[in-house]
Amino acid sequence: MTIQIDSREKQKAITNIIKEFDRQGMTHFSSKLPVGDYMSLDNARFAVDRKQSLLEVCSNVCQDHKRFINELKRANEYGIRLVFLVEHSRNIKCLEDVLKWVNPRLKNSPLAVSGERLYKILSTIEMNYNTKFYFCDKAHTGQRIIELLNGDNNG
């Protein structure tokens, strides 16, 4: 499999992902993608967008909601199924686990999004835009990207 990595991915942030691709013998190169961060040349109709944490997801779906939704709409227009891989922790393994997430910003701002509210937002986005949110800890991101691009869980 040859993996195209979006050229806007920060090299420092993806060092371990690249090491995993190399370890598994995956050919890879960087070039701008129309949507997402990772795509297999074997299936240009499927892309993975990596998110560094639930805090980043919160920011994307709340403060940058319009831009976030526009990317999903653009993916659908291009015929690309875009899914999200959220690097968080071993404690968040599926969307339902987001219900238990305690946003660290709740301490300073009562207006911060709770885990329950984020779960509802993400569930609605999944239903409306033919997407899915997957989760892993940072140590397994490269492996999960390969699995997703190989077709595991992307039906």
C-alpha positions as CSV (number, residue, x, y, z in Angstrom):
1,M,0.0,0.0,0.0
2,T,1.2,3.5,-0.8
3,I,0.0,6.2,1.7
4,Q,-0.3,9.8,0.7
5,I,0.2,12.1,3.7
6,D,-1.2,15.6,3.6
7,S,1.7,18.1,3.2
8,R,0.1,20.3,6.0
9,E,0.8,17.6,8.6
10,K,3.5,18.8,10.9
11,Q,6.6,16.6,10.6
12,K,7.4,16.7,14.3
13,A,3.8,15.6,15.2
14,I,3.9,12.6,12.9
15,T,7.4,11.2,13.5
16,N,6.1,8.0,15.2
17,I,3.4,7.6,12.6
18,I,6.1,7.6,9.8
19,K,8.2,5.2,11.8
20,E,5.3,2.8,12.0
21,F,4.7,3.1,8.2
22,D,8.4,2.4,7.6
23,R,8.4,-0.5,10.1
24,Q,5.5,-2.1,8.2
25,G,7.0,-1.5,4.8
26,M,4.4,1.0,3.7
27,T,5.5,3.4,0.9
28,H,4.5,6.9,1.7
29,F,4.9,10.4,0.4
30,S,3.7,13.9,1.3
31,S,1.4,15.9,-1.0
32,K,-1.6,18.1,-0.5
33,L,-4.8,16.2,-0.1
34,P,-8.3,17.7,-0.9
35,V,-9.6,16.4,2.5
36,G,-8.2,14.5,5.4
37,D,-4.6,13.8,6.4
38,Y,-4.0,10.2,5.1
39,M,-5.2,8.4,2.0
40,S,-4.2,5.1,0.3
41,L,-3.5,5.3,-3.4
42,D,-5.3,1.9,-3.5
43,N,-8.6,3.7,-2.5
44,A,-8.8,7.4,-3.2
45,R,-12.4,7.3,-2.0
46,F,-11.5,7.0,1.6
47,A,-9.4,9.3,3.8
48,V,-8.4,9.5,7.5
49,D,-8.2,12.9,9.3
50,R,-6.1,12.7,12.4
51,K,-7.0,14.8,15.5
52,Q,-4.5,15.1,18.4
53,S,-7.1,15.0,21.2
54,L,-10.7,15.5,22.2
55,L,-9.8,19.1,23.0
56,E,-8.9,19.6,19.3
57,V,-12.1,17.9,18.3
58,C,-14.1,20.2,20.7
59,S,-12.5,23.2,19.1
60,N,-13.1,22.0,15.6
61,V,-16.8,21.2,16.1
62,C,-17.6,24.2,18.3
63,Q,-15.4,27.2,17.4
64,D,-14.6,26.1,13.8
65,H,-17.9,24.3,13.2
66,K,-18.6,25.8,9.8
67,R,-15.1,25.0,8.5
68,F,-15.3,21.5,9.9
69,I,-18.7,20.8,8.3
70,N,-17.6,22.3,5.0
71,E,-14.7,19.8,4.9
72,L,-17.2,17.0,5.4
73,K,-19.4,18.4,2.7
74,R,-16.4,18.8,0.3
75,A,-15.5,15.1,1.0
76,N,-19.0,14.0,0.1
77,E,-19.0,16.1,-3.0
78,Y,-15.7,14.5,-4.1
79,G,-17.1,11.0,-3.3
80,I,-14.6,10.5,-0.5
81,R,-15.6,9.0,2.8
82,L,-13.8,11.0,5.4
83,V,-13.3,9.4,8.9
84,F,-11.6,10.8,12.0
85,L,-8.9,9.2,14.1
86,V,-8.7,10.9,17.5
87,E,-5.5,10.4,19.5
88,H,-6.6,10.7,23.0
89,S,-5.8,8.0,25.5
90,R,-6.4,4.3,26.3
91,N,-9.5,5.4,28.2
92,I,-11.4,6.6,25.1
93,K,-11.8,3.6,22.8
94,C,-15.2,4.4,21.1
95,L,-17.6,7.2,20.7
96,E,-19.6,6.1,23.7
97,D,-16.6,6.6,25.9
98,V,-16.7,10.3,25.1
99,L,-19.8,10.5,27.4
100,K,-17.4,9.9,30.4
101,W,-14.8,12.4,29.2
102,V,-14.2,15.4,31.6
103,N,-13.2,18.4,29.6
104,P,-10.2,20.0,31.6
105,R,-11.5,23.5,30.5
106,L,-14.7,23.0,32.6
107,K,-12.6,24.1,35.7
108,N,-12.1,27.6,34.2
109,S,-15.2,28.0,32.1
110,P,-18.7,26.7,32.9
111,L,-19.4,27.2,29.2
112,A,-16.9,24.6,28.1
113,V,-18.3,21.6,26.3
114,S,-19.0,18.5,28.5
115,G,-18.3,15.0,27.4
116,E,-22.0,14.3,27.1
117,R,-22.6,17.4,24.9
118,L,-19.5,16.5,22.7
119,Y,-20.9,12.9,22.3
120,K,-24.2,14.3,21.1
121,I,-22.5,16.7,18.6
122,L,-20.2,13.9,17.2
123,S,-23.1,11.4,17.0
124,T,-25.1,13.9,15.0
125,I,-22.2,14.6,12.7
126,E,-21.7,10.8,12.1
127,M,-25.4,10.5,11.2
128,N,-25.6,13.5,8.9
129,Y,-22.3,13.3,7.0
130,N,-21.5,9.6,6.5
131,T,-18.4,9.7,8.8
132,K,-17.1,8.0,11.8
133,F,-14.9,8.9,14.8
134,Y,-12.3,6.3,15.8
135,F,-10.0,6.6,18.8
136,C,-6.6,5.4,19.8
137,D,-3.7,6.4,22.0
138,K,-0.8,8.1,20.4
139,A,1.4,5.0,20.5
140,H,-0.9,3.2,18.1
141,T,-1.8,6.0,15.6
142,G,0.3,4.7,12.8
143,Q,-1.0,1.2,13.1
144,R,-4.7,2.4,13.3
145,I,-4.2,4.6,10.2
146,I,-2.9,1.5,8.3
147,E,-5.8,-0.6,9.5
148,L,-8.4,2.0,8.5
149,L,-6.8,2.5,5.1
150,N,-6.7,-1.3,4.6
151,G,-10.5,-1.3,5.0
152,D,-10.7,-2.4,8.6
153,N,-13.7,-0.7,10.2
154,N,-14.4,1.6,7.2
155,G,-17.4,-0.2,5.8
